[in-house]
């Protein structure tokens, strides 16, 4: 396979360019990412549909990744229980080296072919679940080994990669290939590849949660009331939806019920 992500940057002599020149060039490169994702939307849509089906059936979703992509998936996953009020463990990340080492660049761990599957096995992975490999190159052993074992045990797989016709895509039932091209700095896939991965994680999690009924209209009606800012937002949401005139009354109902969705159901029962 040809690793487009490792091809030389089209930008030369970066060390003699001005700040203004560098930022303009990076911005131009970043602008191309959304177009690359647009080309992959049919693949992304198929993957999302598979995820929704698994989660509706009581299964779980696991990202398996290393490096920048793996760490970005962790950031998305940890937001979901608060934002959408889902149970922890519904959406997960298996990160090379462990999530507890998120802030450390343990890049050597991505070469461990067996660890990804071993960690999935510890989570009692089963055909009810879905596993999505994350690898800019499409060749990361940690990810490849996990997906190969998943397919052996009839566990549905997907992937997000940035090179065409990769070994990891070959092991995925629902491959997503977003070809972002050579990086601004040759081989630095934390840049355009990382940007594409972050955008796709947002797209997947948001769409999946909407499909699971965790959003109404355009509002986070299941958001957990973990701080004053979120509670205030939820109170105003309840005031708007229920037509309650008094802020303190709305807040009292909200705190009693725990979420806007629960509060609306409570108000309907006591109308």
Buried (B, 14 or more C-beta within 10 A) or exposed (E): EEBBBBEEBEBEEEEEBEEEEBEEBBEEBBEBBEEBBEEBEEBBBBBBBBBBEBBEEEBBBBBBBBBBBBBBBBEBBBBBBBBBBBEEEBBBBBBBBEBEEBEEEBEEBBEBBEBBBEBBEEEEBEEBBBBBBBBBBBBBBBBBBBBBBBBEEEBBBBBBBBBBEBBBBBBBBBBBBBBBBBBBEEBBBBBBBBBBBBBBBEBBBBBBBBBBEBBBEEBBBBBBBEEEEBBEBBBBBBBEBBEBEEEEBBBEBBEEBBBBBBBBEBBEEEE
